[in-house]
Amino acid sequence: MNKKLTLTLALIIAGITAASACTNFLVGKDASADGSTMVTYSADSYSLFGFLSHYPAATYPEGAMRKVYDWDSGVYLGQIPEARVTYNVVGNMNEHQLTIGETTYGGRPELVDTTGMIDYGSLIYITLQRAKTAREAIKTMAELVKAYGYYSSGESFSIADPNEVWIMELIGKGPGNKGAVWVARLMPSDCVSAHANQARITTFQLEKGSKGKSISDKNLKKIFNPEVETVYASDVISFAREKGYFEGRDEDFSFSDSYAPLDWSGLRICEARVWSFFRAVNPDMDRYYSYINGETKERMPLWIKPAKKVSAQDLKGYMRDHYEGTPLDMTQGIGAGPYNSPYRATPLIFTVDSVDYYHERPTATQQTGFTFVAQMRSWMPDPVGGILWFGLDDATCNVYVPIYCCITEIPRSMREGNGDMLTFSWASAFWINNWVANMVYYRYSQMMPIVAERQNALESQFNEAVKEADAHALKLYKESTADVVPFLTDFSKTQARVAMRTWKKLGEYLIVKFMDGVVKGEKNGKFERTPEGIPANIGRPGYPADGFNKREFVDPDPERFRFRTKEEMDNRK
């Protein structure tokens, strides 16, 4: 490998953890409260400016080419033939309610192919413009990486339509070996699953003797057979043998163990997020604490049945998780500070006296660019059925706004180009939400209850508004389908404006109430003033007694901080 390629590969691998540490939760239609399929996504990166992307439907002339740019870095990768017809895509959902999310697991670094032309982000958005169903998406993705090469490191994809939810895990084959090895599995409709930067597909049913339930890409056309539940690259096992990653019987082959062996980071920083979600929907999963604590080797199942059916609102709450109520609770301990904050200074891994330590990594995190809960409803026509509950910045402190999959204009506050990572904009929801969140982080126990109350109120309002919008849109659909898209576009833009206005007011309120470490009093919903107009009630609560050990302030030199008595002052020499 030449020096230039070695340097490029090193830069890519170094950026995996920083740029692509994401989380997906998946819900089948028989595991959801209303019969919808659902996928969540948190796109986490310190360099990602959050916005809602839009690829309008289009028709291209024969021979048209499409330029491909790496989604993370913007680096130009090359050109591929454009499809003659492409679909409208809003964020990670297209007009047919097809949704694709991802988390980067990295895997074996030598399998990154910097000569590939399709990175993971382009793979998602090109596929969304070309496929209508999850099965068609898997076929499209497999064909794209085979034809043009795969540029990125290992990825787990969540691929869902209104009826089915699939998990696909894929990794390249290294420089000079175009294509990828992969496997995709259909999740049972009564189950939930998750992945969070660690490959999770282990063994799977092989084509031989499977009675049509499993196929290799040699028979990719058969993917549309509803009996097919597993699809995989024909060389996924032989390539692992060739590279020395696997020995043994084919039926014992594990994709995850071969291409992304589990280390402590993959276990505690990644699998722990899956565990926290699993235990939230089924308390029996508490027993896997010993697994994510590194005590036992028994891996969690790829999917589980929830103890009760899961709603879209439930998922919004799960996306705000910091391990509260578990042994990993980040609101506890010295790292949480006096205000029980679940946030830690980065990097996650740090060294003390030549020993490596780490902070927990929860689902909700400060470096989120955007997050969503995608809801796909099979009993409705596509323009009405698909809703992307979309939020910018950290799910903890933002609000999920309903965006219908058919819209043709992005709300101004969510548009690309409305500010960027180095340009603040008061018109950008990403910047407004960051402004609010960064106030909350340092006075968490004081401010977060207020933010949570506003979240609950506004998201409840949105839930009711969606019911009314659904009813009106369905009526329009029966009368004139042409009127549905403009109505739902206007509706989505209106909800985004409401969210933006509410969060601006929230930020103004928080900075007035908690400025400079004090707490200003209120009466009947208004700040108290003296007859002369100055604040009438300014509290100085100090550090909360139940949330912080004040001795930490004085140890290890208590004499330095001890307040001297009057007698001591009088007896000075």
Disulfide bonds with the S-S distance in Angstrom:
none
